[in-house]
Amino acid sequence: MIFRTRFAPSPTGPLHLGHAYSAMLAQDLAQRAGGECLLRVEDIDQSRSRPEWEAQIYDDLEWLGLTWPQPVMRQSDRLDSYRATLAHLWSRGLLYPCSCKRRDIAAATSAPQEGGAPLIGPDGMVYPGTCRPGHPPSGPRPDAALRLDMARATALLAAQPMRPPLAFREEGSDPSGETGLIDIPFDWLLSNVGDVVLARRGMAGSYHLSVVLDDAAQGITHVVRGEDLFGATAIHVVLQRLLHLPTPIYHHHRLIRDEHGKRLAKRDNARAIATYRAEGRTPEELRSIVGL
């Protein structure tokens, strides 16, 4: 198996030290294995993506000394694939429309009869099922937020003949320090993940859907990304199994944090790669700063 990984930034702001660490680590691992590291631009959110930020991504990565095969995959070129997959899942009765706003979910899950504070899962607040229908909806797929009916999805997976365990292999280190084969219990998916959003109104798909389809389309064998996405991997494995796609090996790495222990965000311009460049720092210095 040829080692193939990717670095997949969103052009919604400047790349920072955390991005530099993830990109350099991915390319280091690929080179060590005699494989390749691809670049993918995750610009599915067209309301926030900007051409100037995409151009800055290429410029910063080239300055770091990173290279990648051409052409670069851009999610905005793959909208038809996302829509077709949503139509497929809809036809199987695995999706339903949801009109709840974030505040509605917070109010429903914080109600006294629910036991206080809402349960937070890998996709945010675990959805209480307000819009979940008793039977799969029929007719054309609406232009609305669409949720995966996790109960129907897990029942379908459990009924598959000769099914392998729902699991993935972790070669980095999850937040608890575990490596090796990570099992994903069905009851944990129902209670701690719930009905995640796979499409938003006016958008062709969510992060969870697009990343699964893109990794499969690019033949990614190893996913290298931050440990903050470890919990989302369970969602991705469910989608891979439902769509009969391969499950890559995962490497979740530590996060680069500020002096207060807070992980970096794109609004933290003081740690943007462009800021270090303007100060006259070198790529070798950045590698040392992030511990490579």
Protein Blocks (a to p, Z undefined) as FASTA:
>chain_A
ZZdddddddffbccdfklmmmmmmmmmmmmmnopacdddddfkbmmlgcfklmmmmmmmm
mmnopacddddddfklmmmmmmmmmmmmmmnopaccdfbdfklmmmmmmgmklopaaddd
fkopadehlmpcfbdcedjdddddddddfklmmmmmmmpghiacdddddfbbcfkopacj
ddddfklmmmmnopadfbdehiabdfklmmmmmmmmnopabdcddfklmmmmmmmmmmmm
mnopacdddddddddddfkopacdfklmmlgfklmmmnopafklmmmmnoZZ
